[in-house]
Amino acid sequence: MRVSMTSRFIVFLETVVILDQSVVSGLVPVLSQSLRNTETKRGLGRNTTLRNAYRKLLSHLGEGGQIEMISLEED
């Protein structure tokens, strides 16, 4: 699955996570890789705005989201 990571897409997923957390939880590995790919493609290092929006989304996912936030910090 190929996902284009944008702040607008993350805001959309915040609505989805409220309706069905399991849908977004299943996408976390793909979303995290997409975030990394987007940053690499842009060639500007970490995108703070995008990462903050993604962290906000992950915060809705409980322990699984916390684990993924730690993984992102280790990059």
Backbone as a chain_set.jsonl record, in Angstrom:
{"seq": "MRVSMTSRFIVFLETVVILDQSVVSGLVPVLSQSLRNTETKRGLGRNTTLRNAYRKLLSHLGEGGQIEMISLEED", "coords": {"N": [[0.839, -1.169, 0.0], [0.576, 2.165, -0.85], [0.997, 5.278, 0.543], [0.425, 8.71, 0.643], [1.87, 10.934, 2.718], [0.51, 13.544, 4.369], [-0.282, 16.512, 6.237], [-2.975, 17.09, 6.091], [-4.082, 14.607, 5.421], [-3.514, 13.213, 7.758], [-5.135, 14.59, 9.577], [-7.609, 13.82, 8.585], [-7.448, 11.083, 9.229], [-7.554, 11.294, 11.987], [-10.24, 11.73, 12.437], [-11.237, 9.293, 11.55], [-10.053, 7.55, 13.432], [-11.474, 8.102, 15.72], [-13.937, 7.049, 15.095], [-13.366, 4.351, 14.456], [-10.982, 2.798, 15.904], [-9.422, 0.524, 15.397], [-9.062, 0.393, 12.646], [-7.227, 2.436, 12.035], [-5.123, 1.651, 13.691], [-4.254, -0.669, 12.422], [-3.041, 0.44, 10.231], [-0.76, 1.708, 11.091], [2.025, 0.725, 10.791], [2.396, 1.113, 8.008], [1.842, 3.835, 7.762], [3.866, 4.981, 9.346], [6.153, 4.233, 7.918], [5.6, 5.584, 5.57], [5.761, 8.227, 6.456], [8.51, 8.396, 7.015], [9.508, 7.909, 4.415], [8.462, 10.122, 3.043], [9.831, 12.233, 4.285], [12.453, 11.585, 3.534], [12.255, 11.747, 0.748], [11.707, 14.469, 0.401], [14.046, 15.523, 1.325], [14.834, 17.202, 3.42], [15.35, 16.539, 5.987], [13.983, 15.817, 9.246], [10.507, 16.387, 9.357], [9.003, 18.524, 11.233], [6.392, 19.571, 11.594], [4.752, 17.67, 10.314], [5.447, 15.374, 11.781], [4.568, 16.115, 14.348], [1.802, 16.266, 13.926], [1.345, 13.596, 13.3], [2.123, 12.374, 15.698], [0.076, 13.329, 17.329], [-2.091, 11.961, 16.229], [-1.256, 9.32, 16.823], [-1.452, 9.431, 19.567], [-4.061, 8.872, 20.125], [-4.207, 6.177, 20.1], [-3.543, 4.719, 22.315], [-1.486, 2.433, 24.164], [-0.181, 1.145, 22.005], [0.163, 3.263, 20.229], [1.872, 4.869, 21.747], [4.158, 3.273, 21.839], [4.886, 3.319, 19.147], [5.463, 6.042, 18.861], [7.79, 6.243, 20.392], [9.457, 4.647, 18.842], [9.644, 6.243, 16.54], [11.046, 8.418, 17.563], [13.515, 7.308, 17.91], [14.593, 7.213, 15.426]], "CA": [[0.0, 0.0, 0.0], [1.338, 3.405, -0.927], [0.244, 6.363, 1.173], [1.086, 10.008, 0.63], [1.721, 11.477, 4.069], [0.337, 14.991, 4.474], [-0.995, 16.917, 7.453], [-4.411, 16.988, 5.807], [-4.424, 13.189, 5.509], [-3.472, 12.847, 9.174], [-6.353, 15.149, 10.178], [-8.679, 12.901, 8.172], [-7.318, 9.862, 10.027], [-7.998, 11.585, 13.357], [-11.684, 11.493, 12.438], [-11.426, 7.846, 11.427], [-9.659, 6.879, 14.671], [-12.574, 8.28, 16.677], [-15.004, 6.136, 14.693], [-12.912, 2.954, 14.495], [-9.563, 2.811, 16.25], [-8.729, -0.632, 14.825], [-8.696, 0.695, 11.255], [-5.995, 3.227, 12.049], [-4.077, 0.822, 14.312], [-3.736, -1.565, 11.391], [-2.28, 1.213, 9.243], [0.394, 2.369, 11.708], [3.315, 0.429, 10.145], [2.43, 1.748, 6.683], [1.898, 5.285, 7.967], [5.199, 5.342, 9.851], [7.095, 4.121, 6.803], [5.277, 6.672, 4.654], [6.34, 9.439, 7.043], [9.963, 8.345, 6.767], [9.726, 8.051, 2.971], [8.161, 11.512, 2.687], [10.953, 13.058, 4.743], [13.61, 11.272, 2.69], [11.977, 12.273, -0.585], [11.825, 15.932, 0.435], [15.459, 15.809, 1.535], [15.026, 18.302, 4.364], [15.433, 15.989, 7.338], [12.705, 15.602, 9.928], [9.45, 17.367, 9.152], [8.442, 18.698, 12.567], [4.945, 19.763, 11.501], [4.162, 16.377, 9.981], [5.654, 14.465, 12.922], [3.68, 16.521, 15.441], [0.446, 15.844, 13.556], [1.313, 12.134, 13.404], [2.134, 12.067, 17.138], [-1.275, 13.591, 17.834], [-2.886, 10.807, 15.803], [-0.821, 8.158, 17.602], [-1.885, 9.578, 20.961], [-5.406, 8.302, 20.221], [-4.117, 4.723, 19.968], [-3.134, 4.09, 23.569], [-0.133, 1.898, 24.325], [0.408, 0.914, 20.687], [0.584, 4.563, 19.714], [3.035, 5.297, 22.535], [5.305, 2.478, 21.382], [5.281, 3.832, 17.83], [6.09, 7.357, 19.074], [9.163, 5.976, 20.842], [10.18, 4.159, 17.665], [9.927, 7.393, 15.674], [12.076, 9.235, 18.206], [14.797, 6.621, 17.78], [15.087, 7.384, 14.041]], "C": [[0.89, 1.239, 0.0], [0.467, 4.545, -0.405], [1.061, 7.637, 1.082], [0.813, 10.685, 1.966], [1.667, 12.996, 4.013], [-0.4, 15.293, 5.777], [-2.5, 16.784, 7.269], [-4.891, 15.537, 5.918], [-4.454, 12.734, 6.971], [-4.708, 13.38, 9.898], [-7.559, 14.276, 9.816], [-8.641, 11.631, 9.02], [-7.709, 10.082, 11.485], [-9.511, 11.409, 13.479], [-11.972, 9.997, 12.393], [-11.124, 7.143, 12.746], [-10.738, 7.019, 15.741], [-13.703, 7.293, 16.379], [-14.609, 4.671, 14.823], [-11.399, 2.905, 14.668], [-8.793, 1.677, 15.573], [-8.304, -0.4, 13.38], [-7.36, 1.424, 11.215], [-4.85, 2.42, 12.656], [-3.441, -0.11, 13.292], [-2.878, -0.867, 10.356], [-0.975, 1.792, 9.788], [1.723, 1.998, 11.047], [3.466, 1.108, 8.777], [2.563, 3.26, 6.82], [3.275, 5.737, 8.439], [6.235, 5.275, 8.737], [6.861, 5.237, 5.797], [5.842, 7.997, 5.151], [7.837, 9.491, 6.758], [10.277, 8.553, 5.288], [9.494, 9.487, 2.512], [9.314, 12.426, 3.081], [12.192, 12.832, 3.882], [13.447, 11.887, 1.307], [12.155, 13.793, -0.636], [13.256, 16.382, 0.699], [15.761, 16.924, 2.52], [15.151, 17.818, 5.803], [14.05, 15.787, 7.925], [11.737, 16.744, 9.644], [8.688, 17.492, 10.472], [6.922, 18.827, 12.536], [4.24, 18.436, 11.256], [4.288, 15.394, 11.143], [4.752, 14.833, 14.098], [2.236, 16.105, 15.162], [0.309, 14.328, 13.7], [1.332, 11.696, 14.87], [0.747, 12.271, 17.747], [-2.206, 12.439, 17.464], [-2.543, 9.581, 16.646], [-1.293, 8.234, 19.05], [-3.292, 9.023, 21.187], [-5.376, 6.774, 20.284], [-3.6, 4.018, 21.212], [-1.698, 3.603, 23.558], [0.558, 1.656, 22.983], [0.914, 2.196, 20.052], [1.812, 5.078, 20.431], [4.295, 4.562, 22.082], [5.804, 2.994, 20.04], [5.93, 5.206, 17.945], [7.54, 7.189, 19.51], [10.011, 5.513, 19.673], [10.552, 5.306, 16.729], [11.023, 8.275, 16.25], [13.46, 8.62, 18.051], [15.38, 6.73, 16.379], [16.157, 8.448, 13.983]], "O": [[1.844, 1.33, 0.772], [-0.658, 4.743, -0.862], [2.248, 7.646, 1.404], [-0.335, 10.974, 2.303], [2.646, 13.653, 3.657], [-1.061, 14.423, 6.343], [-3.213, 16.405, 8.199], [-5.972, 15.273, 6.444], [-5.325, 11.959, 7.366], [-5.269, 12.688, 10.748], [-8.426, 14.03, 10.655], [-9.681, 11.157, 9.477], [-8.15, 9.145, 12.151], [-10.001, 10.982, 14.524], [-12.842, 9.5, 13.108], [-11.855, 6.236, 13.142], [-10.89, 6.134, 16.583], [-14.341, 6.768, 17.291], [-15.414, 3.842, 15.247], [-10.643, 2.964, 13.698], [-7.629, 1.854, 15.213], [-7.291, -0.943, 12.938], [-6.471, 1.063, 10.444], [-3.719, 2.502, 12.177], [-2.227, -0.314, 13.301], [-2.077, -1.507, 9.676], [-0.167, 2.313, 9.019], [2.505, 2.904, 10.759], [4.538, 1.612, 8.441], [3.314, 3.891, 6.076], [3.788, 6.759, 7.983], [7.092, 6.151, 8.622], [7.812, 5.778, 5.234], [6.343, 8.798, 4.363], [8.36, 10.513, 6.313], [11.204, 9.287, 4.945], [10.245, 10.007, 1.687], [9.724, 13.289, 2.306], [12.899, 13.781, 3.543], [14.381, 12.475, 0.763], [12.69, 14.33, -1.606], [13.636, 17.495, 0.337], [16.832, 17.528, 2.462], [15.066, 18.618, 6.735], [13.071, 15.61, 7.2], [12.108, 17.917, 9.689], [7.834, 16.664, 10.785], [6.238, 18.242, 13.376], [3.25, 18.118, 11.915], [3.343, 14.667, 11.452], [4.228, 13.947, 14.772], [1.534, 15.645, 16.062], [-0.718, 13.835, 14.166], [0.636, 10.752, 15.243], [0.303, 11.48, 18.579], [-3.011, 11.994, 18.282], [-3.437, 8.884, 17.126], [-1.51, 7.203, 19.686], [-3.668, 8.737, 22.324], [-6.412, 6.145, 20.5], [-3.255, 2.837, 21.158], [-0.807, 4.261, 23.021], [1.75, 1.93, 22.841], [1.966, 2.211, 19.415], [2.701, 5.659, 19.808], [5.364, 5.16, 21.958], [7.011, 3.096, 19.822], [6.86, 5.507, 17.196], [8.418, 7.916, 19.046], [11.157, 5.938, 19.527], [11.657, 5.333, 16.187], [11.84, 8.819, 15.507], [14.464, 9.332, 18.059], [16.54, 6.378, 16.163], [16.689, 8.731, 12.91]]}, "num_chains": 1, "name": "protein.A"}
